[in-house]
Structure formats: C-alpha cells, structure tokens
Amino acid sequence: MARVTVNSGICGFNTSITANSEDMQHATLRIETGCPNLKPLEAVSLDVDAYLECFGKIGESSAFDFVRGHCKHPACPVASGMIKAVEVACGLALPKDASIHFEDAR
C-alpha cells in the first residue's frame, strides 16, 4: 500500500490518495479530497495496470482520465500524485517526496 498527500497549492485543497496492489502489477486507487470539483471521485475507486499507468505517455493514463472530467485546472497535481502512488504500491519506484518550488515568481 502507498498513501500520498497532495497539497495542490494556492487553492488550498489537499487530496489523500491510497494505492493498493496485491500482485505488484495492478493497483486500486481511492482518493479523499477537500476539492469540491474532485469530491464526487471519493465515491469510486480506480483499478489500473501499473505498467500502462507509469510507463505510458504523459497525460495518457487512467489517472488523468479519472480526474479530467471533474478537474477545472490543468496544472492540478492530483493525477500525478495518483501515478506516483501506483509506482510505489507496485514496487516500480521507492517512496520519495516530489515538489514544485517557486524560486522567484516576479
């Protein structure tokens, strides 16, 4: 199991993502979020093939498809956090925090 918390930035909404895998190839994703746009996704889980999810083209994944119909902001990092959780749950990567840090915004 991997659990990831995504702080989406200026919107202030946090999303908790849990990925579970029994066979190290397939994972089930669930989210809990403060984002009103993504809130409906809490009621469903997403089953993915880790190899398709983690080694496909950027933006062409089940995670991006999952949030695309609900998310209003293209820079939202929730789908990326979902893929990171799958990587760890399936043993395709070690757990390591990722971040976006503004050095100088002006």
N, CA, C and O of each residue as an XYZ file, in Angstrom:
424
protein
N       0.838     -1.177      0.000
C       0.000      0.000      0.000
C       0.884      1.242      0.000
O       1.943      1.273      0.626
N       0.429      2.250     -0.709
C       1.093      3.553     -0.690
C       0.033      4.609     -0.422
O      -1.066      4.565     -0.976
N       0.379      5.556      0.434
C      -0.521      6.662      0.719
C       0.224      7.952      0.433
O       1.338      8.158      0.916
N      -0.395      8.817     -0.354
C       0.209     10.069     -0.792
C      -0.730     11.215     -0.425
O      -1.948     11.092     -0.561
N      -0.169     12.317      0.034
C      -0.950     13.533      0.247
C      -0.485     14.580     -0.751
O       0.704     14.886     -0.835
N      -1.420     15.122     -1.500
C      -1.121     16.153     -2.492
C      -1.670     17.476     -1.982
O      -2.872     17.618     -1.757
N      -0.767     18.454     -1.801
C      -1.151     19.820     -1.494
C      -1.138     20.544     -2.825
O      -0.074     20.773     -3.400
N      -2.300     20.901     -3.312
C      -2.406     21.408     -4.684
C      -1.975     22.850     -4.877
O      -1.932     23.322     -6.013
N      -1.660     23.557     -3.822
C      -1.132     24.908     -3.987
C      -2.086     25.980     -3.517
O      -2.701     25.858     -2.458
N      -2.206     27.023     -4.300
C      -2.928     28.226     -3.887
C      -4.405     27.974     -3.630
O      -5.023     28.722     -2.872
N      -4.987     26.952     -4.230
C      -6.392     26.643     -3.966
C      -6.596     26.187     -2.526
O      -7.689     26.327     -1.977
N      -5.545     25.641     -1.911
C      -5.613     25.212     -0.528
C      -6.215     23.838     -0.309
O      -6.366     23.409      0.835
N      -6.562     23.134     -1.386
C      -7.184     21.822     -1.238
C      -6.131     20.726     -1.187
O      -5.224     20.675     -2.017
N      -6.268     19.858     -0.207
C      -5.406     18.693     -0.090
C      -6.173     17.464     -0.526
O      -7.385     17.369     -0.330
N      -5.458     16.526     -1.116
C      -6.049     15.264     -1.544
C      -5.186     14.132     -1.034
O      -3.967     14.134     -1.206
N      -5.826     13.168     -0.407
C      -5.144     11.973      0.069
C      -5.446     10.844     -0.922
O      -6.600     10.594     -1.268
N      -4.391     10.176     -1.365
C      -4.517      9.108     -2.363
C      -3.972      7.828     -1.755
O      -2.879      7.820     -1.189
N      -4.729      6.751     -1.871
C      -4.281      5.441     -1.415
C      -4.245      4.503     -2.613
O      -5.214      4.409     -3.367
N      -3.124      3.810     -2.784
C      -2.980      2.809     -3.838
C      -2.669      1.465     -3.187
O      -1.731      1.352     -2.398
N      -3.447      0.465     -3.517
C      -3.229     -0.897     -3.010
C      -2.968     -1.827     -4.179
O      -3.624     -1.742     -5.217
N      -1.997     -2.721     -3.999
C      -1.696     -3.721     -5.029
C      -1.488     -5.071     -4.365
O      -0.782     -5.184     -3.362
N      -2.108     -6.083     -4.934
C      -1.931     -7.443     -4.422
C      -0.937     -8.240     -5.255
O      -0.333     -9.195     -4.767
N      -0.766     -7.839     -6.529
C       0.090     -8.632     -7.426
C       1.278     -7.860     -7.989
O       2.002     -8.369     -8.845
N       1.483     -6.621     -7.505
C       2.591     -5.760     -7.932
C       2.499     -5.342     -9.403
O       3.469     -4.822     -9.954
N       1.355     -5.560    -10.041
C       1.138     -5.074    -11.399
C      -0.139     -4.251    -11.506
O      -0.198     -3.292    -12.276
N      -1.139     -4.613    -10.753
C      -2.411     -3.904    -10.777
C      -2.600     -3.202     -9.444
O      -2.185     -3.702     -8.398
N      -3.231     -2.039     -9.495
C      -3.463     -1.276     -8.269
C      -4.871     -0.710     -8.266
O      -5.461     -0.450     -9.314
N      -5.387     -0.530     -7.077
C      -6.673      0.129     -6.882
C      -6.409      1.441     -6.173
O      -5.763      1.482     -5.126
N      -6.922      2.516     -6.760
C      -6.728      3.865     -6.232
C      -8.021      4.385     -5.623
O      -9.108      4.178     -6.162
N      -7.880      5.065     -4.490
C      -9.001      5.767     -3.868
C      -8.489      7.134     -3.429
O      -7.331      7.288     -3.042
N      -9.384      8.127     -3.499
C      -8.989      9.462     -3.051
C      -9.954      9.983     -1.995
O     -11.123      9.603     -1.944
N      -9.427     10.860     -1.160
C     -10.207     11.672     -0.231
C      -9.714     13.091     -0.455
O      -8.508     13.339     -0.449
N     -10.632     14.021     -0.652
C     -10.206     15.357     -1.041
C     -11.089     16.450     -0.463
O     -12.266     16.236     -0.174
N     -10.502     17.612     -0.303
C     -11.241     18.801      0.078
C     -11.717     19.576     -1.138
O     -12.482     20.530     -1.003
N     -11.277     19.180     -2.316
C     -11.632     19.893     -3.551
C     -13.085     19.590     -3.932
O     -13.437     18.426     -4.123
N     -13.919     20.602     -4.044
C     -15.317     20.342     -4.394
C     -15.481     19.754     -5.807
O     -16.438     19.025     -6.070
N     -14.561     20.066     -6.695
C     -14.659     19.522     -8.054
C     -14.333     18.030     -8.094
O     -14.957     17.277     -8.842
N     -13.361     17.602     -7.295
C     -12.948     16.193     -7.274
C     -13.730     15.364     -6.262
O     -13.614     14.139     -6.259
N     -14.516     15.994     -5.410
C     -15.256     15.310     -4.344
C     -16.072     14.113     -4.848
O     -16.102     13.093     -4.159
N     -16.733     14.180     -6.009
C     -17.501     13.021     -6.482
C     -16.644     11.769     -6.698
O     -17.166     10.654     -6.677
N     -15.350     11.940     -6.903
C     -14.466     10.795     -7.136
C     -14.196      9.992     -5.870
O     -13.679      8.877     -5.944
N     -14.539     10.547     -4.705
C     -14.372      9.802     -3.460
C     -15.263      8.560     -3.418
O     -14.949      7.589     -2.730
N     -16.363      8.596     -4.149
C     -17.345      7.509     -4.108
C     -16.951      6.307     -4.963
O     -17.598      5.261     -4.901
N     -15.895      6.452     -5.759
C     -15.499      5.360     -6.649
C     -14.011      5.067     -6.504
O     -13.238      5.910     -6.049
N     -13.630      3.871     -6.895
C     -12.209      3.531     -6.923
C     -11.810      3.347     -8.387
O     -12.654      3.171     -9.266
N     -10.516      3.391     -8.616
C      -9.982      3.236     -9.973
C      -9.000      2.081     -9.969
O      -8.039      2.081     -9.200
N      -9.235      1.097    -10.823
C      -8.323     -0.039    -10.973
C      -7.447      0.204    -12.197
O      -7.954      0.510    -13.276
N      -6.133      0.069    -12.029
C      -5.201      0.361    -13.116
C      -4.158     -0.744    -13.264
O      -3.872     -1.489    -12.326
N      -3.606     -0.824    -14.461
C      -2.430     -1.645    -14.732
C      -1.229     -0.724    -14.534
O      -1.086      0.269    -15.248
N      -0.375     -1.042    -13.581
C       0.731     -0.156    -13.222
C       1.680      0.113    -14.377
O       2.189      1.226    -14.510
N       1.923     -0.872    -15.204
C       2.871     -0.689    -16.301
C       2.319      0.272    -17.352
O       3.059      1.099    -17.886
N       1.033      0.168    -17.649
C       0.413      1.115    -18.584
C       0.357      2.506    -17.963
O       0.582      3.508    -18.642
N       0.058      2.558    -16.684
C      -0.097      3.835    -15.982
C       1.227      4.586    -15.851
O       1.292      5.793    -16.082
N       2.268      3.867    -15.482
C       3.540      4.501    -15.126
C       4.512      4.656    -16.290
O       5.425      5.480    -16.220
N       4.337      3.893    -17.342
C       5.298      3.945    -18.443
C       4.681      4.403    -19.761
O       5.312      4.288    -20.812
N       3.458      4.920    -19.714
C       2.812      5.446    -20.910
C       3.207      6.896    -21.145
O       4.066      7.443    -20.453
N       2.577      7.496    -22.118
C       2.844      8.902    -22.426
C       2.212      9.813    -21.382
O       1.175      9.484    -20.805
N       2.839     10.952    -21.144
C       2.330     11.928    -20.188
C       0.916     12.342    -20.594
O       0.659     12.685    -21.748
N       0.023     12.302    -19.637
C      -1.358     12.717    -19.874
C      -2.253     11.629    -20.434
O      -3.473     11.790    -20.468
N      -1.668     10.525    -20.874
C      -2.453      9.424    -21.428
C      -2.455      8.273    -20.426
O      -1.796      7.252    -20.624
N      -3.210      8.461    -19.352
C      -3.267      7.438    -18.318
C      -4.669      7.405    -17.733
O      -5.453      8.339    -17.903
N      -4.966      6.335    -17.057
C      -6.261      6.208    -16.395
C      -6.426      7.264    -15.310
O      -7.532      7.758    -15.093
N      -5.343      7.614    -14.628
C      -5.419      8.635    -13.576
C      -5.838      9.981    -14.169
O      -6.705     10.660    -13.618
N      -5.230     10.363    -15.278
C      -5.609     11.633    -15.914
C      -7.037     11.567    -16.442
O      -7.781     12.541    -16.330
N      -7.428     10.431    -17.015
C      -8.805     10.272    -17.480
C      -9.782     10.366    -16.306
O     -10.858     10.949    -16.439
N      -9.413      9.795    -15.166
C     -10.236      9.761    -13.958
C     -10.567     11.171    -13.475
O     -11.713     11.459    -13.132
N      -9.570     12.046    -13.447
C      -9.798     13.400    -12.926
C     -10.221     14.393    -14.013
O     -10.798     15.435    -13.702
N      -9.946     14.089    -15.257
C     -10.192     15.039    -16.358
C     -11.629     15.565    -16.394
O     -11.837     16.757    -16.624
N     -12.596     14.724    -16.178
C     -13.992     15.151    -16.254
C     -14.450     16.000    -15.083
O     -15.544     16.565    -15.118
N     -13.633     16.096    -14.050
C     -14.032     16.829    -12.845
C     -13.134     18.011    -12.533
O     -13.599     19.011    -11.988
N     -11.880     17.917    -12.863
C     -10.912     18.951    -12.516
C     -11.017     20.134    -13.467
O     -11.071     19.965    -14.685
N     -11.045     21.313    -12.905
C     -11.171     22.539    -13.702
C      -9.829     23.208    -13.981
O      -9.777     24.226    -14.671
N      -8.737     22.642    -13.449
C      -7.441     23.319    -13.516
C      -6.386     22.380    -14.086
O      -6.061     21.376    -13.451
N      -5.844     22.675    -15.257
C      -4.899     21.751    -15.893
C      -3.580     21.553    -15.147
O      -2.884     20.567    -15.393
N      -3.223     22.459    -14.250
C      -1.976     22.296    -13.500
C      -2.175     21.525    -12.197
O      -1.229     21.367    -11.426
N      -3.375     21.051    -11.944
C      -3.649     20.299    -10.714
C      -2.748     19.070    -10.651
O      -2.698     18.299    -11.610
N      -2.028     18.870     -9.530
C      -1.086     17.757     -9.426
C      -1.691     16.438     -8.925
O      -0.950     15.489     -8.666
N      -3.011     16.360     -8.785
C      -3.626     15.156     -8.217
C      -3.383     13.925     -9.084
O      -3.034     12.871     -8.552
N      -3.556     14.023    -10.397
C      -3.336     12.850    -11.262
C      -1.888     12.373    -11.181
O      -1.638     11.168    -11.151
N      -0.946     13.291    -11.145
C       0.460     12.901    -10.999
C       0.696     12.206     -9.668
O       1.453     11.238     -9.599
N       0.056     12.689     -8.614
C       0.169     12.042     -7.315
C      -0.395     10.636     -7.330
O       0.130      9.747     -6.660
N      -1.455     10.428     -8.086
C      -2.036      9.091     -8.215
C      -1.040      8.139     -8.877
O      -0.883      6.998     -8.442
N      -0.374      8.608     -9.923
C       0.603      7.769    -10.620
C       1.798      7.477     -9.712
O       2.307      6.356     -9.705
N       2.246      8.465     -8.954
C       3.342      8.247     -8.008
C       2.958      7.180     -6.976
O       3.783      6.339     -6.620
N       1.724      7.211     -6.500
C       1.259      6.222     -5.529
C       1.260      4.818     -6.138
O       1.633      3.851     -5.473
N       0.845      4.708     -7.392
C       0.856      3.410     -8.083
C       2.280      2.886     -8.202
O       2.532      1.706     -7.959
N       3.221      3.768     -8.578
C       4.625      3.363     -8.697
C       5.123      2.692     -7.423
O       5.755      1.638     -7.470
N       4.834      3.307     -6.298
C       5.328      2.789     -5.026
C       4.565      1.530     -4.616
O       5.174      0.554     -4.176
N       3.247      1.543     -4.755
C       2.442      0.387     -4.355
C       2.830     -0.869     -5.136
O       2.731     -1.980     -4.615
N       3.270     -0.694     -6.386
C       3.617     -1.835     -7.241
C       5.122     -2.095     -7.300
O       5.571     -2.936     -8.078
N       5.894     -1.393     -6.496
C       7.331     -1.638     -6.429
C       8.105     -1.138     -7.634
O       9.199     -1.630     -7.912
N       7.557     -0.174     -8.350
C       8.233      0.371     -9.529
C       9.087      1.592     -9.194
O       9.855      2.065    -10.032
N       8.953      2.099     -7.973
C       9.762      3.228     -7.509
C       9.775      3.207     -5.988
O       8.871      2.665     -5.352
N      10.800      3.797     -5.424
C      10.872      3.950     -3.979
C      10.093      5.202     -3.581
O       9.984      6.138     -4.373
N       9.554      5.227     -2.372
C       8.819      6.422     -1.954
C       9.768      7.599     -1.728
O      10.712      7.500     -0.944
N       9.519      8.681     -2.401
C      10.324      9.901     -2.275
C       9.422     11.079     -2.599
O       8.729     11.066     -3.617
N       9.421     12.093     -1.750
C       8.596     13.270     -1.990
C       9.002     13.979     -3.283
O      10.177     14.022     -3.648
N       8.013     14.523     -3.951
C       8.231     15.360     -5.130
C       7.622     16.729     -4.814
O       6.670     16.816     -4.039
N       8.153     17.777     -5.397
C       7.594     19.092     -5.101
C       7.833     20.054     -6.259
O       8.655     19.814     -7.143
N       7.090     21.139     -6.219
C       7.280     22.272     -7.126
C       7.546     23.464     -6.227
O       6.712     23.805     -5.388
N       8.676     24.092     -6.388
C       9.067     25.180     -5.510
C       9.345     26.419     -6.352
O      10.150     26.371     -7.283
N       8.681     27.532     -6.028
C       8.915     28.769     -6.746
C      10.133     29.486     -6.164
O      10.143     29.847     -4.987
N      11.138     29.687     -6.977
C      12.341     30.410     -6.565
C      12.097     31.909     -6.592
O      12.409     32.617     -5.633
N      11.542     32.384     -7.687
C      11.266     33.802     -7.862
C      10.085     33.910     -8.816
O      10.200     33.560     -9.991
N       8.983     34.378     -8.331
C       7.762     34.421     -9.129
C       7.539     35.791     -9.769
O       6.507     36.013    -10.401
N       8.491     36.708     -9.615
C       8.271     38.054    -10.183
C       9.412     38.493    -11.015
O       9.387     39.595    -11.563
